[in-house]
Amino acid sequence: MGFQMVAQGRAHQPCAACRMLRRKCESDCLLEPYFPAEEAEKFAGVHKVFGASNVIKMIQMVDETRREDAVKAIVYEATARLRDPVYGSAGAIFHLQKMVQELKVQLESISARVLESQAQRDELLGLLRNVNHLDRLVHPTNAPVVDEGSFMLDDAVLMAYDPVKFPAECDWFLLEE
């Protein structure tokens, strides 16, 4: 019978909260599901910021179905408070909002550049198509400079300039700042 008691004692390890508070961890411990023995540092941060009795009160105020989410929020806020004692998670939220605003500005700038590049591409394609439709080039002295066939673009050559049929893959852009 003594062996069974020892085996039971080894099977049930105290949760991180009870271990840190140096108290006996009962089978109905409120903190055990949320702070298992292997996550002692998680409870240590929560205990340092809020205190064990306040954490227990906060968990008891929440419906059982939402307690896991509440504990996650408490752990997140405690971690944020340890990193930034003044602003806590609000500081992280403000920082992320600032980043979102900066990214929106960058997106608008890049979108404008894309539209400008598309307009330049369309203009160049128009010029190439105009070259394709020239009957012949005439020198100011009204004498043909070159054979008219040398400036005519057939469909195979035109395909190389059509971004729909043959997309240009280049990594250079002229950046204006």
C-alpha positions in Angstrom: 0.0 0.0 0.0 2.9 2.4 0.7 4.3 1.7 -2.8 1.0 2.7 -4.4 1.0 6.0 -2.5 4.6 6.7 -3.7 3.6 5.8 -7.3 0.6 8.1 -7.1 2.8 11.0 -5.8 5.2 10.6 -8.7 2.5 10.5 -11.3 0.9 13.8 -10.2 3.5 16.6 -10.4 2.5 19.9 -9.0 1.7 22.6 -11.6 4.1 25.5 -12.2 2.0 27.8 -10.0 1.8 25.5 -7.0 5.5 24.7 -7.4 6.4 28.3 -7.4 4.1 29.2 -4.5 5.4 26.1 -2.6 2.0 24.7 -1.9 0.4 21.3 -2.4 -1.2 21.0 -5.9 -4.6 19.5 -5.4 -6.3 17.5 -8.2 -8.8 20.3 -8.6 -6.2 23.0 -8.9 -7.6 26.0 -10.9 -4.2 26.9 -12.3 -3.0 23.4 -13.3 -4.6 23.2 -16.8 -3.1 26.6 -17.8 0.3 26.4 -16.1 1.7 22.9 -16.4 4.9 21.9 -14.5 7.1 22.3 -17.6 6.0 25.9 -18.2 7.2 27.4 -15.0 8.6 30.6 -16.7 5.2 31.4 -18.0 3.6 31.5 -14.6 6.7 33.3 -13.1 6.0 36.2 -15.4 2.3 36.3 -14.7 2.9 36.0 -11.0 5.5 38.8 -11.1 3.1 41.2 -12.9 -0.3 40.3 -11.5 0.3 38.2 -8.4 -1.1 34.7 -8.0 -4.3 35.6 -6.1 -5.3 38.2 -8.7 -4.7 35.7 -11.5 -6.9 33.2 -9.7 -9.6 35.9 -9.2 -9.4 36.9 -12.9 -9.7 33.3 -14.0 -12.7 32.6 -11.7 -14.5 35.7 -13.1 -14.5 34.2 -16.7 -16.8 31.4 -17.9 -15.1 28.1 -18.0 -15.4 27.9 -21.8 -13.4 31.1 -22.2 -10.8 30.6 -19.5 -8.1 29.3 -21.8 -8.3 32.5 -23.9 -8.3 34.6 -20.8 -5.1 32.9 -19.5 -3.5 33.4 -22.9 -4.4 37.1 -22.7 -3.0 37.4 -19.2 0.2 35.7 -20.2 0.6 38.0 -23.2 0.0 41.1 -21.2 2.4 40.0 -18.5 5.1 39.3 -21.0 4.5 42.7 -22.7 4.6 44.4 -19.2 7.9 42.8 -18.4 9.3 44.0 -21.7 7.7 47.5 -21.5 6.6 48.4 -18.0 5.0 51.7 -19.1 2.9 50.7 -22.1 2.7 46.9 -22.0 0.8 45.4 -24.9 -0.5 48.9 -25.9 3.1 49.8 -26.8 3.3 46.8 -29.1 -0.1 47.6 -30.6 1.0 51.3 -31.3 4.2 50.0 -32.8 2.4 47.6 -35.1 -0.1 50.4 -36.1 2.8 52.6 -37.0 4.3 49.9 -39.2 0.9 49.3 -40.9 0.7 53.0 -41.8 4.3 53.0 -43.1 3.5 50.0 -45.2 0.4 51.6 -46.6 2.5 54.6 -47.7 5.0 52.3 -49.3 2.2 50.4 -51.1 0.7 53.6 -52.5 4.2 54.7 -53.7 4.9 51.4 -55.3 1.4 51.3 -56.9 2.0 54.7 -58.4 5.4 53.5 -59.8 3.7 50.4 -61.3 1.1 52.6 -63.0 3.8 54.9 -64.3 5.8 51.9 -65.6 2.7 50.4 -67.2 2.1 53.8 -69.0 5.7 53.9 -70.2 5.4 50.3 -71.4 2.2 51.1 -73.3 3.9 54.2 -74.8 6.8 52.1 -75.9 4.6 49.4 -77.4 2.7 52.1 -79.3 5.9 53.4 -80.7 7.0 49.9 -81.7 3.6 49.3 -83.4 4.0 52.6 -85.3 7.4 51.5 -86.5 5.7 48.3 -87.7 3.2 50.2 -89.8 5.7 52.6 -91.5 5.7 51.9 -95.2 9.1 53.3 -95.7 11.6 55.7 -94.4 12.6 58.6 -96.6 15.8 60.6 -96.4 15.3 64.4 -96.5 16.6 64.3 -100.1 13.6 62.0 -100.9 15.9 59.1 -101.5 15.3 55.9 -99.6 18.0 55.5 -97.0 17.5 51.8 -96.3 15.5 49.0 -97.7 11.9 49.2 -96.4 12.0 45.6 -95.2 14.8 46.2 -92.7 12.4 48.3 -90.4 9.4 46.0 -90.7 8.8 43.9 -87.7 7.1 40.6 -88.3 5.0 38.7 -85.8 7.9 36.7 -84.4 9.9 39.9 -83.6 6.8 41.8 -82.4 6.1 39.0 -79.9 9.4 39.8 -78.2 8.1 43.3 -77.4 4.6 42.2 -76.4 4.5 41.8 -72.6 1.4 39.7 -72.7 2.9 37.1 -75.1 6.5 37.5 -74.0 6.8 39.2 -70.5 10.0 41.0 -70.0 11.8 39.9 -66.9 14.2 42.6 -65.7 15.3 43.8 -62.4 16.1 47.4 -63.2 14.0 50.4 -62.7 14.8 54.1 -62.7 13.9 55.3 -59.3 13.0 59.0 -58.9 13.3 60.4 -55.5 
